[in-house]
Amino acid sequence: MSVITLYSKNPNDGTTNFDQVKFYEATDSSGTGATLLTTKDIDTTRTTIIDAGYTSHTYTGGDTDNYYASTFYNSTSTTETDYSDWVQGGQDRWDTKFMTEMDDSSSEVWSASLRDEFKQDALNALYPDFFREVIDTSLTIQNETNDQTYVYTVPFGIFGIQEVGVGDVDTTSSTSSRDFAKVKNDYWTFEKNKLHFHSLSGLSHGETIRLIGSQKFLTVGEVPEYLDALALLHMKMDAYAKLADDFPRFKTWARLQKGTRVSFENLRVHAREFERKFKEMKAELKQNTYSALM
């Protein structure tokens, strides 16, 4: 068994038509013997201004020989959509797109571990130009008479904090906890992964610290699909550079190539071309993305 995290892109209309996601497991890429794993409410906390976000499920009994897909479900009308694409356990949509574009559907050339390296390089290359907004509520104020904490370790991956608050943002009554309140910017600083409070005055022990920050994409499932073409350019750049240093691997790939074939001598030229296209597309997408936010 394997621990597999499954992702479903959220509907673009929020929960207007569907309020849940169903995750399924099957024995092949056609969905043979599909069985329901779990039903989850659509996670709207990951929605941003430009992306619908995603809903995820960590499946501890996963199987890398099986395939996984999801549907949208309306719990009132019991309406359900068709399955999404079936993806093999331990893989993701970048695996599928890369293997198709590189004519290696059976992984003869690019092993799962090598593809993981390419994907990690692509995720790193998106940072810091592309990231997701994160709201973290994992920390609590420690402010007892004999035990006061001024410095808190922020969870891994958050590289910027725009707002710090305390209390429950959804509170409508002060009967159980006080209403949410922002902490003035002059009262805190953020350095590396440490949140420093200059004073705990007015902050009650046990109150939830609510951080709004930016977080690097850590997995493919977190990345909006509009960035897929950009990431694939980077993955192919890495692949061509790898082939240029590994003639036996190139010979295997040359046998699988379709259409116009790339010669061994031109591999580095193609790798540089993918790098150029990646930089150009990245700059264009960055400009378009942040223009939309203005």
C-alpha angles and dihedrals in degrees: 000000000000135000105243126181112212123203133199123190108233122242113268091233094058111228097332095115104010129031102180143047124218119205120207139191126209138173098240144016091270092062097251112179094003112193129187115249102180145331118229135182112251108265105232093172089084094054116115134184092269103029135048092220126216145269119224140194127195109216112197094187096055125146124211089209093059131073132235136205140158141219135200115244135195107213092199102048094024088229113157132188128226119276120278116236113303111244125191117249113271092020132092140198093282090057090053095046094044094049091049095048092045094048093240106118092150096049094242092142107023116046121205091254092052092048088050088057091051092047092049090050089051092049089050091049092056090060130122096007095057125035141139130252113244132194110204124193100166096110129076133196115261105202113144124143094257099024119052124162119200099170123059129186110234116218118268118277100029105120101169136032121202100174140019122196141161132217133033114316090202095052114125096172133040093219094103105018137354122267119268115278131186119234111231113252091238090062098062142036132194120216123174101316097335127102109204122199112201090201136011093203110135093012112115124216113263097019116142116251109221114202126188109198147140123265133193116242105260100180136026091245090065094055119096112243093239087074095054096093090051093050092047090056089056093046091051090048088056092045095053091046089051092050091051089062097041115056096177089055089048091053090055091048093045089060091055099044117117128204118358107012125223116230123226090243092057098049096099091046089055092045090055090047091054089049091052092049090047093054093046095048092044092054092046094048091046092052093046093045097051093040087059090054095053 
